[in-house]
Amino acid sequence: MITKMNCRKISFLGMLLFAMLNCSAQSIPEWKMIHPGIWKAVIGKPDAMTLLSVADATPNLEAMSKLPKGSFPLPQGEISMSVVDHKTYLRFPLEKGEQLYGLGLNFKNVNQRGKIFNLHVDHYNGEDNGRTHAPVPFYVSSKGYGVLIDAARYITVYAGTGVRTDTKNPPELLDRNTSKNWKAHPYSDAVEMLVPADGVAVYVFEGPTPMQVVQRYNLMNGGGYLPPKWGLGFTQRVPTLYSQTDILKEVQEFKEHAFPLDFIGVEPGWQSMAYPCTFEWDKTRFPNPKSFIDSLSAQGIRSNLWMNPYVSPVGSLYPKLKPLSASHTVWNGIIPDITLPKTQQIFKDHFIKEHLSLGVSGYKMDETDGFDSWLWPDVTTFPSGYSAEQMRQMYGLKMQRMTAGWFKEMNKRTFGLTRASNAGSSGLPYVIYNDYYDHKDFITALVNSSFIGILWTPEVRASKTAEEWVRRIQSVCFSPMAMLNAWADGTKPWSFPEVEKAVQDVAQLRMQLLPYIYNCFSQYHFEGKPPFRSMQLVEGFRFSTKDQYMMGDQIIVAPMFAGEKTRTVHFPEGKWYDFYTGDFVGENQPLVITASLEKIPLFVRDGGIIPMVPPHFHAPAQGEKLALEIRHYGKMPASIELYDDDGVSFDYEKGMHSKTQLVVTKNEKGELKGNMIRRSTDKVFSYKEDVVWKFMTSK
Amino acid sequence: MITKMNCRKISFLGMLLFAMLNCSAQSIPEWKMIHPGIWKAVIGKPDAMTLLSVADATPNLEAMSKLPKGSFPLPQGEISMSVVDHKTYLRFPLEKGEQLYGLGLNFKNVNQRGKIFNLHVDHYNGEDNGRTHAPVPFYVSSKGYGVLIDAARYITVYAGTGVRTDTKNPPELLDRNTSKNWKAHPYSDAVEMLVPADGVAVYVFEGPTPMQVVQRYNLMNGGGYLPPKWGLGFTQRVPTLYSQTDILKEVQEFKEHAFPLDFIGVEPGWQSMAYPCTFEWDKTRFPNPKSFIDSLSAQGIRSNLWMNPYVSPVGSLYPKLKPLSASHTVWNGIIPDITLPKTQQIFKDHFIKEHLSLGVSGYKMDETDGFDSWLWPDVTTFPSGYSAEQMRQMYGLKMQRMTAGWFKEMNKRTFGLTRASNAGSSGLPYVIYNDYYDHKDFITALVNSSFIGILWTPEVRASKTAEEWVRRIQSVCFSPMAMLNAWADGTKPWSFPEVEKAVQDVAQLRMQLLPYIYNCFSQYHFEGKPPFRSMQLVEGFRFSTKDQYMMGDQIIVAPMFAGEKTRTVHFPEGKWYDFYTGDFVGENQPLVITASLEKIPLFVRDGGIIPMVPPHFHAPAQGEKLALEIRHYGKMPASIELYDDDGVSFDYEKGMHSKTQLVVTKNEKGELKGNMIRRSTDKVFSYKEDVVWKFMTSK
């Protein structure tokens, strides 16, 4: 207990501190433009390890410099930052009518203003509260700027909820006794954040549009990852105890059902022990891993291995990693401190020898997210001295970075799965997935993924009805990874025979659209534009929607959900056409549409050019060439670049790629004509020279 | 980004830190017995303001010294404490089969082992996760010891979930691929806690029984509060905009319906502005507060005023408190820094002048709990220099302490309501209530309140059916405060005419039982035994239950819930008898019982002595004396002390009370006989000398 004397003393010191704090809150931090349109300010002493330092990306300055040049997008005097008692206080102004996007992989809402988040890597548990697989501390304003807090900490964000006594925009004073307009949440004019660290680096991104903010963010993080072509084909994850024989049989079944398949996900059973893991092949189920992978490879199929990072005492890695691991275990497995170079080397040696050198094409890295009662507690200590909190925020990110590096060194692209990510991950070859299984919320997550430089797959596992099955498969085919995850349920694409044809059709439609989708990913890489993106990133879009999205610049995807025969689609400015028929549908309006069970509603903008290939079962092999059918929608002349490269290596970074012009012109009679214009320097990769143009609207 | 050089350097320093930390974790803290059976250890530099310093109680050492003397109840070498990077890490051992109780006012579960909490003052939102009205950092072990962390911080508690690599009791290693016994939550042998502070004081309480742990905890905090007798009568909270005329009319209606009423809760409308508050009478609705209160008083009715602490700019307190308030507002009201003596004085002057001197008997202190989007954000700063986190954890507690002091100075007991509390509150005159309204969960909260030194009322507001109405009123009549809260719904006890008689009966039963209930509270005060308590505090109780509880030492309350005609009651050792009939029911067993709508199942232990008075409408006035009917149940001879005092003042602290012996003896023929033995020094207060003994079983 404190005496009255002490009380007074404390109060006096407190008042002094309060005065100082108010003063420091007035001070204007120094903003330095570090990249074109990206400003940085540092307050206090930031942590040695931050999210961006873990992601360790090389910014694409050239691409950034092509974006419009403006100026610092916020009134600097209204930003305040201070450090008190080992915590950093941040405040950024908000205008009336301004909306905020991002702040982690949220599943329920796209508009984040008025919400409170404690950004925390965790399994998403049904509430947009900051606990999610990618709690990226980055928000994009509808006013065309972005703010990133680069700290691997549990950051609390008040996204327009708090009201300061000294605010310039006070809410109206109302008496709850008598006023019907009284509000439980009075108007707030700021985003405020509490970072439990002695300081932090903050980045502000210029637009002028929200899309350009996102582009700058992605380009700073190296540009989006360009997956190998096979990564964009269909993937099936097999039941957990499948043996190599079972899997080869499964591949045969895919052939019999004429269903595309590019890579197989091998679940925990490949390991001699799982939860915790040995990372070693189980001799019974996989007596000959090399011949197994060769056999897949001969059929054009890649393999992806499941893992979690917790090391079993019975595996060969255990004695090596034990001294480099945390104070606590997860499922009896030690937790390697992957910030240590020695840990990374031990993992690398083992994984390259045991998996990569055999031809393994990628990993599914599970269980780096949560729940709290599964993962290491916050009282865990790590040999590096980083706190459990810091490790929690960056473990999934670091796993991505580490494994991506191995493939990069082999000049081989990979494309895998991760349960946890964070800021800076745009250039990393991983897609997030989870156990939550609400179809609509899965689509909202896909929408939200586009603000924060991550990829998300609304994976299909099981369904109650054939209708749900086909609707889910339709939307996963219009996502970064077309995956059926049958680890627990043993489902196959043809599990509902009554819709087998519809399922096959949409999977084949994805395969036909691969040139377009690959193009979208090349945009992600070279320009920073997300391949699957929120409508809120479309210029002039004046609605708010969380259940439809853009695939690239040209196509609106409006998924249907089980039990619903109609839905509302919100169309941006310009005329929009039905993908399947080429018919005009709407412009700058909400419209109720009806869709048959067989089709996922897709709409193409006026002047949309969609390069397609014939149905095929795998991504083209080296040297294999496919015929192009190029569709044009609407009535406007237009042109796009068709990107191509070898589809598997990083040679494209050295210029080994082609950007072929696809041009549609209109003559005096109003007739449209298509031209493919190859530059002499453009190498031909997967597309044949002869092209069929299809004018979908002007037939 | 950090270079490789830096990385190595950091890693080396980290390894060093890790080694030091592991070392400090091995060190044994110094435990000092500060009170009989209570040990304290300090690690690092605790905060100046702690929960116990705010509660500011005077321990009852004499009562503590009467409890059995033992020794430090845990293996000291297995407790570890360390401070790293401004955070305190704590670890306490657990044995196999040990169960944990407490850790805040939880609504879903009584057994807390295996759960994770972030103790955080908040409105309870349907999940036992630490966010609750009284997130008391105290747990009681079934092995008979308790642990208290005295910090006004968001403490994370892993109540037996984490597993250290160096544990002496490792869980079994299993392969999830092949073992059906694989567990998502392997066995954990410790409670681990993370306190975001530079140090902390920890208290360990000896038993040897869980009840004695709770007694020591309550006695350290001054013993439980002894409410005024009127506080144990019935209370009605009136609709928010009721005027003084409306209220006096309501009192009249209570008389007409022959329904007991001891105090009226006056809701926000008494103030000239609410949300934020002026704390001033509204001249329209309450033109003459003094005559209003006098008029109530003349009818034996007290008044309780609603408030929240956020000060309206239009009130007279605003200019005085503005310089003593926080950086942020709540509903446009400033947040006074009540840790400052000057703030306390301003409040005291105003409240005494405007309310207490008029005869106001207490307060309902609302909105000090949450939600986050209502309350001040964690980025708020306060003139005292205490953080928003610290203020959040103690604001409700401090409000209780401050207002309790005013009444104490007037030698007048009060009994009111608070939405937020914390450790150290046993001796404070407030009952917690909330907006959550699940009847079963309300009972579990009542069970859990007994572990952590708080009082809880399962208040009644509205019901869908007459059955629900009577069931809810029955259980609130067997709780610390028998309250109908009609602020929003305008309900009356007789709102469902078809059950008016049953409602009246149970309210009158409470009035009849007041001598017994007052006795229970005197036990709370003098011995630290909670008046309403978990079955887990009954010695030898070998079941686990969350929907029945003890009222004092003698009575089991087993509430019925709407829609249920039967329920299971778990009986402790010894024989138990039906309260209404005196018939034997069960012993040391679970039993399915049936209950009519009119009665709440109550069971009395063998030898139970229950002092009762005739039905009456208010607590006895000064000098008023009631006839005693003393019931005996079962066949055993027994004796109890019947406590009494003036029921309104603190004179009992100076010995102005009586403890009359009620003795039942058995003669050679096996006949029972009752005797009331008054000591010559015992002053007579509310009970007449002539007593009717009623042997319920041996009729």
Interface residues (C-beta under 8 A of the other chain):
Chain A: M1 I2 K4 N6 C7 R8 I10 S11 L13 G14 M15 L16 L17 F18 L21 N22 A48 M49 L52 S53 D56 V84 D85 H86 K87 Y89 L90 R91 G114 K115 I116 T156 Y158 T161 G162 V163 R164 T165 D166 P170 P171 L173 L174 D175 R176 N177 W182 A184 H185 P186 E192 M193 L194 P196 T240 L241 P268 G269 Q271 M273 A274 Y275 P276 D282 S312 P313 V314 K322 S325 A326 S327 H328 T329 W331 N332 I334 T339 L340 P341 D372 S373 W374 W376 P377 D378 V379 T380 T381 F382 P383 S384 G385 Y386 S387
Chain B: M1 I2 K4 N6 C7 R8 I10 S11 L13 G14 M15 L16 L17 F18 L21 N22 A48 M49 L52 S53 D56 V84 D85 H86 K87 Y89 L90 R91 G114 K115 I116 T156 Y158 T161 G162 V163 R164 T165 D166 P170 P171 E172 L173 L174 D175 R176 N177 W182 A184 H185 P186 E192 M193 L194 P196 T240 L241 P268 G269 Q271 M273 A274 Y275 P276 D282 S312 P313 V314 K322 S325 A326 S327 H328 T329 W331 N332 I334 T339 L340 P341 D372 S373 W374 W376 P377 D378 V379 T380 T381 F382 P383 S384 G385 Y386 S387
